[in-house]
Amino acid sequence: MSDFAMNVLKYGEVEAITLNGPLLLGASVNALRAKMENLAAHGGRQFVLNLTGVTRMDSSGVGLLVMILSSTKEAGGSLKLVNPSKQVTQVLKMCNLLPLFEVFDEEQAAISSFAPQ
């Protein structure tokens, strides 16, 4: 898992998670799932996933993004994606999932898009 890293910063009610490395079946998907479950268990409902550093994503990564999106919406929150790479964007398009996500070019724009609570 040395090639996958996560960094979480909190901006008010918004959790900004920056991912670096491949989001693939195994350690990286498991690490992100555990982190998101932990944040949600502690009341997190507004998430920004910065995908600038995600070099590759497979079906388990796609499935995890969809799971995070649906569980966050069920909890009354939302998930926004920032700057997915060309490969990640293509994977989401091939699965007809890209329209489900709000996608931003800049992390600050995504954070600012949440209405103040």
C-alpha positions as CSV (number, residue, x, y, z in Angstrom):
1,M,0.0,0.0,0.0
2,S,3.1,2.2,0.0
3,D,2.0,3.7,-3.4
4,F,-1.4,4.9,-2.1
5,A,-1.9,7.8,0.3
6,M,-4.8,9.7,1.8
7,N,-4.9,13.1,3.4
8,V,-8.0,14.5,5.2
9,L,-8.5,18.2,6.0
10,K,-11.6,19.6,7.6
11,Y,-13.1,22.9,6.4
12,G,-16.0,23.7,8.7
13,E,-18.5,20.9,8.0
14,V,-16.7,19.7,4.9
15,E,-14.2,16.9,4.9
16,A,-11.7,17.2,2.0
17,I,-10.0,13.9,1.2
18,T,-7.0,14.0,-1.1
19,L,-6.1,10.7,-2.7
20,N,-2.8,9.8,-4.3
21,G,-2.0,6.6,-6.2
22,P,-4.1,3.9,-7.8
23,L,-7.6,3.1,-6.3
24,L,-7.7,-0.6,-7.0
25,L,-9.1,-3.8,-5.4
26,G,-7.3,-4.5,-2.2
27,A,-5.5,-2.2,0.2
28,S,-6.3,1.2,-1.3
29,V,-10.0,0.5,-1.7
30,N,-10.1,-1.0,1.8
31,A,-8.3,2.0,3.3
32,L,-10.6,4.5,1.7
33,R,-13.7,2.5,2.7
34,A,-12.5,2.3,6.3
35,K,-11.7,6.1,6.3
36,M,-15.1,7.1,4.9
37,E,-16.9,4.8,7.3
38,N,-15.0,6.3,10.2
39,L,-15.7,9.9,9.1
40,A,-19.4,9.1,8.6
41,A,-19.6,7.4,12.0
42,H,-18.3,10.7,13.5
43,G,-21.0,12.8,11.8
44,G,-19.3,13.6,8.5
45,R,-21.8,14.1,5.7
46,Q,-20.2,16.5,3.4
47,F,-17.2,15.2,1.4
48,V,-14.9,16.4,-1.3
49,L,-12.7,13.7,-2.9
50,N,-9.7,15.2,-4.6
51,L,-8.8,12.7,-7.3
52,T,-6.0,14.7,-8.9
53,G,-3.4,12.1,-7.8
54,V,-5.5,9.0,-8.6
55,T,-3.5,7.4,-11.4
56,R,-5.8,4.4,-12.0
57,M,-9.1,3.1,-10.8
58,D,-10.7,-0.3,-11.3
59,S,-14.3,-1.6,-10.9
60,S,-13.8,-1.9,-7.1
61,G,-12.8,1.7,-6.9
62,V,-15.8,2.7,-9.0
63,G,-18.0,0.6,-6.8
64,L,-16.6,2.3,-3.7
65,L,-17.3,5.8,-5.1
66,V,-20.9,4.8,-5.9
67,M,-21.3,3.3,-2.4
68,I,-19.9,6.4,-0.7
69,L,-22.2,8.6,-2.9
70,S,-25.3,6.6,-2.0
71,S,-24.6,6.2,1.7
72,T,-23.7,9.9,2.0
73,K,-26.9,11.0,0.2
74,E,-29.0,8.6,2.4
75,A,-27.5,10.4,5.4
76,G,-28.5,13.8,4.0
77,G,-25.1,14.8,2.8
78,S,-23.3,14.9,-0.5
79,L,-20.0,13.9,-2.2
80,K,-18.2,16.0,-4.8
81,L,-15.3,15.0,-6.9
82,V,-12.3,17.2,-7.8
83,N,-10.2,16.9,-10.9
84,P,-10.5,13.2,-11.8
85,S,-7.7,12.1,-14.1
86,K,-8.4,11.3,-17.7
87,Q,-8.4,7.5,-16.9
88,V,-10.8,7.9,-13.9
89,T,-13.1,10.1,-16.0
90,Q,-13.1,7.5,-18.8
91,V,-13.9,4.7,-16.4
92,L,-16.8,6.6,-14.9
93,K,-18.1,7.5,-18.4
94,M,-17.9,3.9,-19.6
95,C,-20.0,2.9,-16.7
96,N,-22.5,5.7,-17.3
97,L,-21.8,7.0,-13.8
98,L,-20.2,10.3,-14.4
99,P,-23.5,12.2,-14.4
100,L,-24.2,11.0,-10.9
101,F,-21.3,13.0,-9.5
102,E,-20.8,16.7,-9.1
103,V,-17.3,17.3,-10.6
104,F,-15.1,20.4,-10.0
105,D,-11.8,21.5,-11.4
106,E,-10.6,23.1,-8.2
107,E,-10.9,21.8,-4.6
108,Q,-11.7,25.2,-3.2
109,A,-14.7,25.5,-5.6
110,A,-16.0,22.2,-4.5
111,I,-15.7,23.1,-0.8
112,S,-17.3,26.5,-1.4
113,S,-20.2,24.8,-3.3
114,F,-21.6,23.5,0.0
115,A,-24.2,25.8,1.5
116,P,-23.1,27.0,4.9
117,Q,-24.7,25.0,7.7
